[in-house]
Amino acid sequence: MAVVATNGDGAGRPVQSFIYNPAVRQFVYQALTVIAIVWIFWFAGSNVIANLQKANMTAGFGFLNGRAGFDIAQTPISYSSDESYARALLVGFINTLIVAACGIVTATVIGLLVGIGRLSNNWLIARLTTVYVEVFRNIPPLLVIFFWYKGVLSLLPDVRASLELPLSIFVSNRGIYMPAPVFGEGDWAILAAFIIGIVVAIVYTKWANRQQLLTGRRPPVLLVNIALIVGLPFVVFAVLGFPLTFDIPELGKFNMRGGTVIGPEFLSLYLALSFYTAAFIAEIVRAGIKGVSKGQNEAAAALGIRSGLTTRLVVLPQALRIIIPPLTSQYLNLTKNSSLAVAIGYADLVAVGGTILNQSGHSIEIIAIWMAIYVSISLATSLFMNWFNAKMALVER
């Protein structure tokens, strides 16, 4: 019920009741929500502590300094069974980042091509890309992983009958064996030239974009960037006297010796995540392109611009405003789906952490580590994509 207050001149104005004040109610609801959340965490924590005490178990992360005692097949950094649990988790974390990064790049390229192909005027290309999208979108990712692991890679010949490809590359059911580069003195200079080439290529591309906006003419970008990123390191490499040798794989008595190998577990997970996620990215790309006004294509055609250049320079830059936000979700899904590696024995973060959990019994700590790492990766990916989205946003005059 409202109360009417009177002023000195006799005019009255309604005074809202304290209970029905929106600001008060909003504060009360938020306070009750915070109290409920704090109570839930306190209750759960007390339960965990009580159960640990009953089981005569201790909590904490000190066990990470203990000896791991198990080997890992895929080790991007030096590791042995005498290393600590923390080192083993680091190996699994790096393996997760490697397969996620490779999968994101491949899925983006395939998804872009398939998405454009779905809009092609060529009947065969449009139908083939449609079948690809409908097949991969409607089967679970774990099934795709098993398809590559059991249905494709396991059917390759064994090591003794390996398929020998050019450049001393051998393919078998144990993976792809290839020569391993062994750099000599001055390898740091080649790496420095490569980094400098990338930086200069980025600066040059931005300058070329500004020139195109000012003059309408685009300087050559692709060839110049290739010369900077590939040609500059090669020149430094040649000046140093080609300080590079290769460790060539050779067939031993039971297995290949020398070189480097990409295992079937990594290949299965990488290919499955790439092709599965690419189907969703293709639909995002198709929707983004369809969201661009047809007038843009008609205007470009009226100016005599070829269809390929129209797609690359006119349509796609505008479609990115629609593509990037949902694309972020697909990148996050691919990273999280990498945890399915445990099904085929790839030593990612979850697989290594599961082994440590079984040995040490510190399930709560391991799960907390999993959650913290995946949340950190997801937040870092989201921050980068939000920054990239802001850079690609249409700037109005």
Residue, then its C-alpha position, 0 to 999 in steps of 0.5 A: m500500500a502506498v503512503v501519500a506524503t504532503n508538501g507545504d503547499g498541500a500537494g501530495r506525492p506517493v511514497q513507495s513502501f520499503i518492502y516494495n522498493p526495487a533497489v531494496r529487493q534487488f539487494v536482498y535477493q543478491a545477498l541471499t544468493v551470495i549467502a546460499i553459494v557460500w553455504i553450499f561451498w562450506f557444506a561441501g568443503s566440510n563434507v570433504i574434510a570429514n570424509l578424508q579424516k574418516a579414510n585417514m587421508t590427507a589433502g594437499f598438493g605435496f604429492l606432486n613432488g613424488r616420483a611418477g614411476f610410469d612412462i609416457a609414450q608421447t613426450p614433447i619435452s624430456y621425461s622419464s619415469d623417475e620424474s615427478y608427478a608435476r612433470a608428468l602433468l606438464v607433459g600431458f598439458i603440453n600434449t593437450l595444447i599441441v593437439a588442440a592448436c593443430g586441430i583448431v588450425t586444421a578445422t578452421v581451414i577445412g570448415l572455411l573451404v566446406g562452408i564456401g563449397r556449400l554455397s558453390n554454384n557447382w552442383l557436385i561440390a555443393r552436394l558433397t560438402t552438404v553430405y560431409v556436414e550432415v554426416f559429421r554433425n550427426i555422429p558423436p566425436l568419440l565414434v569419429i575417433f574410433f573410426w580413425y583409430k580402428g577403422v583407418l590407421s589400424l588397417l595400415p601395414d605393420v612396420r616390416a611392410s611399411l609404406e615408403l614415401p618420398l623423402s624417407i617417410f614411412v607409414s605403418n600402423r605404428g604411425i608416420y616415421m619421418p627424418a628428424p632435423v638436427f640443427g648445428e651452430g647458428d640455429w638461433a639466427i635462423l629462428a630469429a630471421f623467421i620471427i623477424g620475417i613474421v613481424v615484418a610481414i604483419v607490418y607490411t600487410k597492415w600498410a598494404n591494407r591502408q594503401q588499398l583504402l586510400t588508393g583502391r589498389r592493393p600492393p602484392v601481399l602474398l608473394v611478399n609475405i612468402a619472401l619474408i617468412v620463408g625466403l629470409p630464413f632460407v637466406v640466413f640458412a644459406v649464409l651460415g653454410f646450411p647447418l642442418t642434418f637429418d636423422i633418417p629412420e631405418l627399419g630395425k629388427f622389430n621397429m623403426r630406428g631413428g627419425t621422429v614418429i607421429g603416433p597413431e593415437f595423436l593422428s586419430l585424435y587430431l584428425a577426428l577433432s579436426f574433421y568433426t569440428a570443421a562440420f560445425i565451422a562450415e555451417i557458421v561460415r555459410a551462415g556468415i556469408k549468407g548474412v552479407s547483403k547480396g548487394q555487395n556481390e552485385a556491386a563487386a561484379a559491377l566493378g568487374i571484380r572476379s568472384g574469387l576476389t569478391t569472396r576473399l576481399v569483400v564478402l569474407p571480411q564482412a562475414l567475419r563479424i557474424i562468424i567470429p563469436p560462434l567460432t569461439s564456442q567451436y574452438l572451446n568445444l574442440t579443446k574440451n573434446s580433446s579429453l576423449a584422448v583417454a579412450i585411445g591412450y593418447a597421453d593428454l592432461v586427462a589421461v596422465g592425470g587419471t594415471i596419477l589419480n589411480q596411483s596416489g589416490h588424490s582424486i580431489e586435487i587431480i580433478a581440481i587441477w583438471m578444472a583449473i587448467y581447462v578453465s584457464i585455457s578456455l578463458a585465454t581462448s575467449l579473451f584472444m577471440n574477443w580481442f580479434n573480434a574487436k579488431m575485425a569489427l566494422v568501424e563506422r565513419 
